[in-house]
Amino acid sequence: MTRPDVRARRIGQEREPVVVIDHFALDPDALRAFAATRPFGPAGQHYPGIKAPLPPDYLRAQGRLIAAVARDAFGITGPISVLEARFSIVTLTPDALSLEQRLPHVDALEPGQLALIHYLVPAGTGGTAFYRHRSTGYETVDGPRSAPYFDALKRDLARQGAPEGYIDGDTPLFERIAALDGVYNRALLYRGHMLHSGVIAADAAPSPDPVAGRLTVTGFFAT
């Protein structure tokens, strides 16, 4: 059995921690096989794809490791509650994206929330990138920053517009400060207020098939 390989790094000028965990799950092939038997449905207005429930033992199996990383990398010693955890597959083509889906985003404005992404495609999924908003300099957006950030973003979009498809690197509005590859059975854990986006090619033709598509587990936790 290959033990999880946990590495923390700090990115950008704000030095936010992002934890990379290789060999995250004991049997990632079984997770993919389970996902292939599940009915997927719409993921909601923000995620550009579809979702399905996880096997019942997923969070039981991974919970101890997540709690240890939260303690060691983020200084969280109290209880962690699961807000949402699911299989997710990106399915929208670049021309079908909403404005919000063409920009970096944060998962939460509230303090203390963590986000997880676990990559389950053997060929790789492009990974996840983190960004700095050029006109404010923000790499994170929390409650106090939200009003000035969204006001500045609105002005930026009025002047320069948004990418035509998935953001994939630097743009006039955002600078990419880090990109982490979507290696099979790798997980990332980071604070929910970090500006980020999936790394998806501008000419992508995403598949809804759990075997061939960009299958991940996405999770959100409150502390």
PyMOL commands that set and color helices and strands:
alter all, ss='L'
color gray80, all
select helices_A, chain A and resi 28-36+58-74+94-96+100-102+143-160
alter helices_A, ss='H'
color red, helices_A
select strands_A, chain A and resi 5-11+16-22+41-42+49-52+81-90+113-119+128-133+174-180+187-191+196-198+214-222
alter strands_A, ss='S'
color yellow, strands_A
deselect
rebuild
show_as cartoon
